[in-house]
Amino acid sequence: MFEPPKTYQQALSQAHQLYNFDDVNRSIKTLCTKIKAHYAKVERNFEPPLHAPLVALTVMNGGMIFSSLALMQLGVTLECDYIHATRYAHSQTGGDLALLAEPKMDLHGRCVLLLDDIYDDGITLARVKQYCLDRGAIDVQTAVLIYKDKHRTGQAIAPPDFDALRVPDKFIFGMGMDASGLYRNAPGIYYFDETA
């Protein structure tokens, strides 16, 4: 199994950068324009008109940086909460979904925007979306920073409603995504050459 470097500087010097911080921020801004347009339509289409603000639900820990950057650019009235759900727990391969923290907010009758770091196999996002629907959310949209281009086998899982950037099938880190629990704070999107 690949072991990433132990120091921040070594990690950034050995990794390949796919997108720098400015690239990421521009893509998030474009994404937010699309999300904002969607919610303008939602407010017109639901009867009676929605009175409760949008619930922005961040999937922790990976979604925290993406969420903070996106929510400042959305420019809509919203309430924030989080859910801590993971299939990885510092591993490079997903396992069973662990729900470590649930939202405190009542989701019944609410529109929910789920914000997560990456769409890899889509299992975590699909299960968290179903969690929201099971608790009475009337509309759940999903937005991810990264959509990984890869061949997906097994049960087909719906792609996210919104994604900011596309990446190849590599083990990605930075901007909230970790490598063995490290480097979530890297200011861009990176990957290591795992054959080195």
Secondary structure by P-SEA (a helix, b strand, c coil): cccccccaaaaaaaccccccaaaaaaaaaaaaaaaaaaaaaaaaccccccccccccccccccaaaaaaaaaaaccccbbbbbbbbbcccccccccccccccccccccccbbbbbbbcccccaaaaaaaaaaaaaacccbbbbbbcbbbbccccccccccccccccccccccccccccccccccccccccccccccc
